[in-house]
Amino acid sequence: MNNPEHAKKHHLGYRGMERLVKGAKPGITILGECWPGIADLRIWLTLGLRKLCDTERIIPASLGLQLNPKDRKDIKLRCTNCKNYLSFDEVVVTSPSRPFDRLGFLCKRCRA
């Protein structure tokens, strides 16, 4: 629904996520629990939310996403291929190899 005032009864919904991110202004946002329904929209929802909230620091969660939160100012994500930790701004989220499967979180070297 495109009406930004529309609120869901049992969960935040897309516009609720927008209000939360804009209001909280987090350093990073990791979206979880994106119900796939009949389509896997995790990446598309993330791209739309980035645009609405005017930030690139939003990624979808997925099984296999690993974080190293030791440095709260620069939380590191682990590349799903080479297993090296990289800065949040360096990670690229890739589509699953099979529908509804795990997303990839890759460094520059592994996506080349």
C-alpha positions in Angstrom: 0.0 0.0 0.0 1.3 3.4 -0.9 -0.5 5.3 1.9 2.2 6.3 4.4 -0.4 6.7 7.1 -1.7 3.1 6.8 -0.7 1.1 9.8 -0.7 -2.7 10.0 -2.5 -4.4 13.0 0.0 -7.1 13.8 3.4 -6.0 12.5 5.2 -2.8 11.3 4.7 -3.3 7.6 6.6 -1.4 5.0 5.6 2.1 6.0 6.1 1.2 9.7 9.6 0.2 8.9 10.1 3.5 7.1 8.8 5.5 10.2 11.0 3.4 12.5 14.2 3.9 10.5 13.6 7.6 10.0 12.7 8.2 13.6 15.5 6.1 15.2 18.2 7.1 12.6 20.3 4.0 13.3 23.9 3.6 12.1 22.8 0.5 10.3 19.6 -1.3 9.7 19.3 -5.1 9.2 15.8 -6.2 8.0 14.6 -9.5 9.2 11.4 -11.4 9.0 10.4 -10.3 5.5 7.6 -12.8 4.9 8.1 -14.1 1.4 4.5 -15.0 0.6 4.4 -15.9 -3.0 7.6 -13.9 -4.0 11.0 -13.3 -2.4 11.0 -9.5 -2.1 13.8 -9.1 0.5 16.2 -7.2 -1.9 13.5 -5.1 -3.5 12.0 -4.1 -0.1 15.5 -3.1 1.1 16.2 -1.0 -2.0 12.8 0.8 -1.7 13.4 1.4 2.0 16.9 2.8 1.3 15.3 5.3 -1.1 12.5 6.3 1.3 14.8 6.7 4.2 17.6 8.3 2.2 20.3 5.9 3.4 22.3 3.1 1.9 23.0 1.5 5.3 20.1 -0.9 5.2 20.5 -4.6 4.2 18.2 -7.6 4.3 19.0 -10.4 6.9 19.3 -14.0 5.8 20.4 -17.3 7.3 24.2 -17.2 7.2 24.6 -13.5 7.8 27.4 -13.1 10.3 28.4 -9.9 12.2 31.3 -9.0 14.3 30.0 -6.2 16.5 33.2 -5.6 18.5 33.6 -2.1 17.1 30.2 -0.5 17.5 31.2 2.4 15.2 32.1 0.0 12.3 30.2 -3.3 12.6 31.8 -5.8 10.3 29.9 -8.4 8.2 31.4 -11.7 7.1 31.8 -12.5 3.4 29.8 -15.7 2.7 32.5 -16.8 0.3 36.0 -16.1 1.6 34.9 -15.6 5.3 36.8 -12.3 5.7 35.1 -9.6 7.7 34.5 -6.3 5.9 33.0 -2.9 6.6 29.3 -2.6 6.3 29.7 -0.2 3.4 31.8 -2.7 1.4 29.4 -5.6 1.4 27.2 -6.4 -1.6 24.1 -8.4 -1.1 23.5 -11.0 -3.9 20.3 -12.8 -4.8 19.9 -16.4 -3.7 20.9 -19.2 -6.1 17.5 -20.9 -5.6 14.2 -19.2 -4.9 13.7 -18.3 -1.2 17.3 -19.5 -0.3 20.0 -17.7 1.5 21.3 -14.4 0.3 25.0 -13.8 -0.3 27.0 -11.1 1.4 30.1 -10.7 -0.7 33.3 -8.6 -0.6 34.7 -6.9 -3.7 37.2 -9.7 -4.4 34.6 -12.5 -4.3 32.0 -10.8 -6.5 34.6 -10.1 -9.3 
